[in-house]
Amino acid sequence: MEVGSLLTAWVVPLILVAGAVGIDWKRCHPDVHIADFVRADRFTAALLICCFGIWLVPLGWWLALPAGGIGLGIRAIASEDSRAMWKDRYPARSTLVIAVIIGMFLSGFGPVTDPVGAPEWGTPLSTENPDAPDWPASSQHLYLRNDGTILVVNHVRMPGTLNPVGSAAAVLRILEESGMDEARLKQAIEELPGPESQADYFSLETKSSGQTHAYASATLPYTFKHVKVDLFGERTGAHMITVAEGQWGGEVRLLTIIKPVIPGMNPPFDHDPWAATEVDAWLAATP
C-alpha cells in the first residue's frame, strides 16, 4: 500500500466536504461558531464523521452513501422535524453529497503499486497496458511461460474505498458484468508474440463465480471460466482462473491464469482446480 494512494482516497472527499461546509457556514451564519453550525445539522455532522472514519466501512462510500440515504429516508418518514429540516437544508445537503461523489471520482486517479510476479515466472512479456483507461488507475504485467500458460497481474484502484473487506469480490463482479474481463482477455492475447492476433474470435463462458478458496496465506474470491475460440467452429481453447485480493487504501490486486487446452491431455487445472500453485507463488512474492 502506498501512503500517497491512501491519502488520496481518504483526504480528497474530506477536503471537498469540509470546504462545502465552510462555504455554507460563511454564507448563512458567519456569526455562529463553526462547531455549533455543524452540530445544528445532524446530516452535516454525520457526513463529516463518516469522512473521517470511512476507512472502517467495507466498500467505503459505495456502502456508506446508500446506507445513509436509507437511514435518512426512514427518519424523514418518522419525524416531521426531519422533513422540515430537509426542506430548509436541501440545497446545502445536496451540495455535500455531490462533493462526496466528486471526491470518489477523483480518488480513482490515485496511483497504484507496480505488479509483482513470482520469480519463477521470469521476466514479464509486457509491463504496461496501452489500452487501459486513465480512470480508475491501473497497472498490468503479463507473463508467458514455456508451457503456454499466460499470467496477467493487474493492480487496479477501486474509487471511494479504503477498507479491503469486500473490495476484491466487488471488482470481480464488476469485471464480469461489465464485459471488462473479456476485454482484458483479448488484450492479453494481442500481447502474445507471433503472427497477427485473432483476439476477436475469443470469448468467455463463466463456469464459477462468487466463491472463495483458502490459499496458503489468504482466502480469496475467484472466478473460473472457459475461453471459447470461434475460429474453425467454436471450441474451448483454454481455461481461465482469476483471483483478487483487496488492499488497504482502495487498491485491488488481481491474478489471471490462462492455461491452454491440449488435445489428449488432462483438462487444465485438473489436478489443481483453484490454481493454488500459481496463486500461492504470487502471494508469497507480493509485498
Secondary structure, 3 states (H helix, E strand, C coil): CCHHHHHHHHHHHHHHHHHHHHHHHHHHCCCCCHHHHHHHCHHHHHHHHHHHHHHHCECCHHHHHHHHHHHHHHHHHHCHHHHHHHHHHHHHHHHHHHHHHHHHHHHCCCCCCCCCCCHHHCCCCECCCCCCCCCCCEEEEEEECCCCCEEEEEEEECCCCCECCCHHHHHHHHHHHHCHHHHHHHHHHHCCCCCCCCHHHEEEEEEEEEEEEECCCCEEEEEEEEEEEECCCEEEEEEEEEEEEECCCCEEEEEEEEEECCCCCCCCCCCCCCCHHHHHHHHHHCC
